[in-house]
Amino acid sequence: MSVAALTTLITSIITGIARVSKVTREALAQSLEGMAEDVRKGGLIPDELLAKVEADGDRLRNVRDQLPD
């Protein structure tokens, strides 16, 4: 295999990997954006659960604030 043919092959492989990576990255971004939209609408995290988590966070902050230095 000549140097030119080898260079063309390697360039093609790298270009293919870059395209797949870009598509994969774009698909992941779209998936995360869809999940974020669902979270904002309350679809993935029910309001009751969110309220409990916030209350638990407040309790933990109170406990932490009362700890001696």
N, C-alpha and C positions, 0 to 999 in steps of 0.2 A: 504494500500500500504506500502510495507516494505521500510526501509531506502535505501537499495541497489537499489530497483526498482526506487525510487524517485530520487536518485543520477544519475542513468542511464538516466532517462527521462530528468532531468535538463541538464546533460552533452550533450545529443543529441540535445536539443533545442539550447543551446549555440553554439554548433558546427555548426548547421544549420544556425544560425544568422551570424556567422563568415564567412561562405561560401558565403552567399548571399551578405554580406557587401563587401567581396573581389571581387565578380563578379561585383557588382554595381560600385565599385571604379574603377575597370579595364575598364568597359564599359564607364564610364565618362572620364577617361584618354584618351581612344582611340577616343572618340568624340571630346575632346578638341584638341588632336593632329591633327585630321582631319580638324578642323576649323582653326587651326594655319597654316596648309599647304595651305588652301584655301586663307587665308589672305595674306600669303607670295606671292602667285601667282596673287594677285589682284582680286580674285574672290568675296570676300565679301565686300571689300572696294575699290571702283573704284579709279583709280589714280587721277581723277579730284577732288574727294571728299578729298582724302588724301592731295593733294596740297592746297586745300582751308583751311583745318584744320591747316596745317603747317603755312600758311600765317596768319591766324587768331591768331595763337599762337605767331608768331613774333610781330604782332601788339599789342597784349596784353602785351607782355614783354616790348615793347617800352613805352606803357602807364604807366606800373608799374614803370619802371625805371625813368620816369619823375615826379612821385609823390614826394611831399616833405616828408622829414623824419618825 
